[in-house]
């Protein structure tokens, strides 16, 4: 644990140094012209009170900001008429590739373990480290957007992601591969909140549903296609190809960004909230680490408990800091808007429930039923296609009728299909599972983007960056919590069912003892081996089948919990109201 925590702290410190150096460099550029003007005026004897001073700048900016508040929300969006297509093309390509790469890696984990001779607990850091880096980056995205502008920040994000992919592709050690993943995450963590901020800015409220539906194709279609593509590539080529194929697309996205990307938000000079950054890094980082390790070590592990306690204290300190400082790094006051707060909560719950199928189904298909990674990916492909078709449609429906009934319909379908997954057996057909997954993705296509867009529509445009950062931070934490929680439910319930089977399947039961003896004799006769070895093979076979049944029962129990989680979101969905942009 210590080496990884030390690495996390090092990443945080390096990022803090980078941001501070960037601020000092820009501050020098800002103050130089002011000092020159002041000195010239003093030399020729002109009145100095007319010279611009740094004290007057905040008041002038505040007056400009107040004047902008009275303008209609759609006025700013109209400025980008005719430019939207190019901006969307550049950003969507970068977002799709970044999300696709994250899902491509999951199937390659066993191969990476073999190539670098590392354990499962070590290799899982390729995902955990990625999430930890996102935990640092996402909360400061709003600050970076205000400071650098959307154009520079997006180019930096795609460049960092592409550079990380190159490092991963040429890595000769696991440590170098881990560094590449961290660099990738530094870019990917910025892309999604920035993408949503840009969409909310360049589209007026009445067109945001269709726009968000288009964005949802990148967000939800890429993870669904990833396992299929990855399964095929791993079956024919090295896992390094998974990184090689995204590098050309990353370079193309950088070229398109230089040519087409523009600044769509006002570039201001906010003060960097160093204490807030430290508290968020400690809080979110240790919470995500604790939730991730709980699935491996259990919730009662000292490592997990210490991480969760430290993370909770850091998160409380972060919330206190952001609510009391004049220039917060992440404006948590966005949660005073009731619809935004409600939809963010529903989005967190949906994220937790969604991980049930994405995480548990591959375990059931590959580890229990013996399907290949390609078979597992192909099962999810039709659902991905359905979602790709439905996302733009649900976006247009949202523009007409709002999110409430779309969310209710989607969650009803999600609850029903998730409940059907609680009845998996060793004989459940491949086609039936595919049909359930397709219907589940059909329901999900009405949810994620429509619910989140409804909440974002309530926020004033000046808070769009903070709103997307807060929403994405909450969803990241919820996704990690949902993963750890459902894995823990599956493992603990599998152990419970295994113990029950052990109590029943025992040599003390005369009926079972006779049947096992008959089976042992039969195996020995067919294989031409001694009866004693036949008995051992029979016992091992029965034990293996019992473990499979216990694991399936544990997965079913996890889906029961996921059904309950989705049901909570369904109840909350009835309270969603049509949001109107706030004039505050």
Residue pairs with C-beta under 8 A, 6 or more apart in sequence:
1 303
4 125
4 129
4 289
5 289
7 129
7 178
8 129
8 132
8 285
8 289
11 132
11 133
11 136
11 182
12 136
12 278
12 281
12 285
15 136
15 137
15 186
16 274
16 277
16 278
19 140
19 272
19 277
20 272
20 274
22 147
23 147
23 272
26 147
26 269
30 269
31 54
34 51
34 52
34 53
34 54
37 51
37 52
38 48
38 51
38 53
41 47
41 48
41 50
41 51
42 48
61 268
65 462
68 462
69 460
69 462
69 583
69 584
70 583
73 204
73 205
73 461
73 581
74 204
74 205
74 206
76 201
76 461
77 201
77 202
77 203
77 204
78 204
80 87
80 201
80 202
80 262
80 264
83 202
83 262
84 202
84 203
86 256
86 259
86 260
87 198
87 202
87 260
87 261
87 262
87 264
88 199
88 211
88 214
89 256
89 260
90 154
90 253
90 256
90 257
90 259
90 260
90 261
91 154
91 191
91 194
91 195
91 198
91 257
91 261
92 195
92 214
92 215
92 218
93 249
93 252
93 253
93 256
94 154
94 157
94 158
94 161
94 191
94 250
94 253
94 257
95 191
95 192
95 195
95 215
95 218
95 219
96 218
96 221
96 222
97 161
97 246
97 249
97 250
97 253
98 158
98 161
98 184
98 187
98 188
98 191
98 192
99 188
99 192
99 218
99 219
99 222
99 223
100 222
100 223
100 225
100 226
100 229
100 246
101 161
101 165
101 184
101 188
101 242
101 243
101 246
102 130
102 188
102 223
102 226
103 222
103 223
103 225
103 226
103 227
103 230
104 226
104 229
104 230
104 233
104 242
104 246
105 126
105 127
105 230
105 242
106 127
106 226
106 227
106 230
106 362
107 227
107 230
107 231
107 234
107 373
107 377
108 230
108 234
108 239
108 242
109 123
109 124
109 126
111 234
111 238
111 239
112 118
112 123
112 126
112 174
112 177
112 239
113 119
113 120
113 123
115 239
116 123
116 173
116 174
116 177
118 174
121 296
122 174
123 174
124 292
124 296
125 178
126 177
126 178
126 181
127 292
128 288
128 289
128 292
128 293
129 178
129 181
129 182
129 185
130 181
130 182
130 184
130 185
130 188
131 185
131 288
131 292
131 476
131 480
132 285
132 288
132 289
133 182
133 185
133 186
133 189
134 185
134 188
134 189
134 476
135 280
135 281
135 284
135 285
135 287
135 288
135 473
135 476
136 189
136 280
136 281
136 284
136 285
137 185
137 186
137 189
137 190
138 189
138 190
138 193
138 469
138 472
138 473
138 476
139 277
139 280
139 284
139 329
139 330
139 469
139 473
140 277
140 280
140 329
140 330
140 469
141 189
141 190
141 193
141 194
141 465
141 468
141 469
141 472
142 193
142 197
142 329
142 330
142 331
142 465
142 466
142 468
142 469
143 270
143 272
143 273
143 329
143 330
144 153
144 190
145 153
145 194
145 197
145 265
145 465
146 265
146 266
146 267
146 268
146 270
146 465
147 267
147 268
147 269
147 270
148 156
148 267
149 263
149 265
149 267
150 194
150 197
150 198
150 261
150 262
150 263
150 264
150 265
151 257
151 261
151 262
151 263
153 190
153 194
154 190
154 191
154 194
154 198
154 257
154 261
155 254
155 257
155 258
155 261
156 187
156 190
157 186
157 187
157 188
157 190
157 191
157 194
158 187
158 191
158 250
158 253
158 254
158 257
159 187
159 250
159 254
160 183
160 184
160 186
160 187
160 190
161 183
161 184
161 186
161 187
161 188
161 191
161 250
162 187
162 246
162 247
162 250
162 251
162 253
162 254
163 183
163 187
164 180
164 181
164 182
164 183
164 184
164 185
164 186
164 187
165 180
165 184
165 243
165 246
165 247
165 250
166 180
166 243
166 247
167 176
167 177
167 179
167 180
167 183
168 177
168 180
168 181
168 184
168 240
168 243
169 180
169 240
169 243
169 244
169 247
170 176
171 177
171 179
171 180
180 243
192 219
192 472
193 465
193 468
193 469
193 472
194 468
195 215
195 218
196 215
196 452
196 456
196 464
196 468
196 471
196 472
197 265
197 464
197 465
197 468
198 264
198 265
199 208
199 211
199 212
199 215
200 208
200 456
200 461
200 464
200 468
201 264
201 265
201 461
201 464
202 264
203 211
205 457
205 580
205 581
206 399
207 399
208 399
208 453
208 456
208 457
209 394
209 395
209 396
209 397
209 398
209 399
209 450
209 453
210 392
210 395
210 396
210 398
210 399
211 395
212 395
212 398
212 449
212 450
212 452
212 453
213 391
213 392
213 393
213 394
213 395
213 396
213 398
213 449
213 450
214 391
214 392
214 395
215 449
216 387
216 391
216 394
216 395
216 445
216 448
216 449
217 387
217 388
217 391
217 392
219 448
219 449
220 387
220 391
220 444
220 445
220 448
221 384
221 387
221 388
221 391
223 358
224 380
224 381
224 383
224 384
224 387
224 441
225 381
225 384
226 377
227 362
227 373
227 376
227 377
227 380
228 374
228 377
228 378
228 380
228 381
228 384
229 377
230 242
230 373
230 377
231 372
231 373
231 374
231 375
231 376
231 377
231 378
232 374
232 377
233 239
233 241
233 242
233 245
234 242
234 373
235 372
235 373
235 374
265 464
265 465
270 327
271 327
272 329
273 321
273 322
273 325
273 327
273 328
273 329
275 321
275 325
276 318
276 321
276 322
276 325
276 328
276 329
276 330
277 329
279 314
279 315
279 317
279 318
279 321
280 314
280 315
280 318
280 329
280 330
281 314
282 310
282 311
282 313
282 314
282 317
282 318
283 311
283 312
283 313
283 314
283 315
283 316
283 317
283 318
284 311
284 314
284 315
284 318
284 473
284 476
284 477
285 311
285 314
286 307
286 308
286 310
286 311
286 314
287 307
287 308
287 311
287 312
287 314
287 315
287 477
287 480
288 311
288 476
288 477
288 480
289 307
289 311
290 304
290 305
290 307
290 308
290 311
291 308
291 477
291 480
291 481
291 483
291 484
291 485
292 480
292 483
292 484
293 301
293 303
293 304
293 307
293 484
294 301
294 304
294 484
294 485
294 487
294 488
295 483
295 484
295 487
295 488
295 491
297 303
297 304
298 304
298 488
299 305
299 488
319 332
321 328
322 328
322 329
322 330
322 331
322 332
323 332
323 333
330 466
330 469
330 470
330 473
331 463
331 466
331 470
332 470
334 340
334 459
334 463
334 466
334 467
334 470
335 341
335 344
335 470
337 455
337 458
337 459
337 582
338 458
339 454
339 455
339 457
339 458
339 576
339 577
339 579
340 455
340 456
340 458
340 459
340 467
340 471
340 579
341 455
342 455
342 572
342 575
342 576
343 403
343 451
343 452
343 454
343 455
343 576
344 452
344 455
344 470
344 471
344 474
344 475
345 572
346 407
346 451
346 569
346 572
346 573
346 576
347 448
347 451
347 452
347 455
347 471
347 474
347 475
347 478
348 474
348 475
348 477
348 478
349 478
349 565
349 566
349 568
349 569
349 572
350 411
350 414
350 444
350 447
350 448
350 451
350 566
350 569
351 475
351 478
351 479
351 482
352 478
352 479
352 481
352 482
352 485
352 486
352 562
352 565
353 414
353 418
353 482
353 562
353 563
353 565
353 566
353 569
354 444
354 448
354 482
355 479
355 482
355 483
355 486
356 418
356 421
356 482
356 486
356 558
356 559
356 561
356 562
356 565
357 418
357 421
357 437
357 440
357 562
359 483
359 486
359 487
360 421
360 486
360 490
360 555
360 558
360 559
361 376
361 379
361 380
361 421
361 433
361 437
362 376
363 490
363 551
363 555
364 424
364 552
364 555
365 371
365 375
365 376
365 379
365 433
366 372
366 373
366 376
367 551
368 426
368 548
368 551
368 552
368 555
369 426
371 379
371 430
375 430
379 430
379 433
379 434
379 437
380 437
382 434
382 437
382 438
383 434
383 437
383 438
383 440
383 441
383 442
384 441
386 438
386 441
386 442
386 445
387 441
387 442
387 444
387 445
390 442
390 445
390 446
391 445
391 449
393 445
394 406
394 445
394 446
394 449
394 450
395 449
395 450
395 453
397 406
397 450
398 406
398 449
398 450
398 453
398 454
402 454
402 576
402 577
402 578
403 450
403 451
403 453
403 454
403 576
404 573
404 574
404 576
404 577
404 578
406 446
406 447
406 450
407 446
407 447
407 450
407 451
407 573
407 576
408 570
408 573
408 574
409 443
409 446
410 443
410 444
410 445
410 446
410 447
410 450
411 443
411 447
411 566
411 569
411 570
411 573
412 443
412 570
413 439
413 440
413 442
413 443
413 446
414 440
414 443
414 444
414 447
414 566
414 570
415 563
415 566
415 567
415 570
417 436
417 437
417 439
417 440
417 443
418 440
418 559
418 562
418 563
418 566
419 559
419 560
419 563
420 436
421 436
421 556
421 559
421 562
422 556
422 557
422 559
422 560
422 563
423 556
424 433
424 552
424 555
424 556
424 559
425 552
426 548
426 549
426 552
451 573
451 576
452 471
454 576
454 578
454 579
455 467
455 471
455 579
456 464
456 467
456 468
456 471
457 579
457 580
457 581
458 579
458 580
458 581
458 582
459 467
459 581
459 582
460 581
460 582
460 583
460 584
461 581
482 565
485 561
486 558
486 561
486 562
487 558
489 554
489 557
489 558
489 561
490 551
490 554
490 555
490 557
490 558
491 554
492 554
493 553
493 554
493 557
493 558
494 550
494 551
494 553
494 554
494 555
495 550
495 554
496 554
497 549
497 550
497 553
497 554
498 546
498 547
498 550
500 550
501 546
501 549
501 550
502 546
504 512
505 512
505 542
505 543
505 546
506 512
507 513
507 516
516 535
516 538
516 539
516 542
517 535
519 538
519 541
519 542
520 531
520 534
520 535
520 536
520 537
520 538
520 539
521 531
521 534
522 534
523 529
523 534
523 537
523 538
524 530
524 531
524 533
524 534
524 535
525 534
527 534
527 537
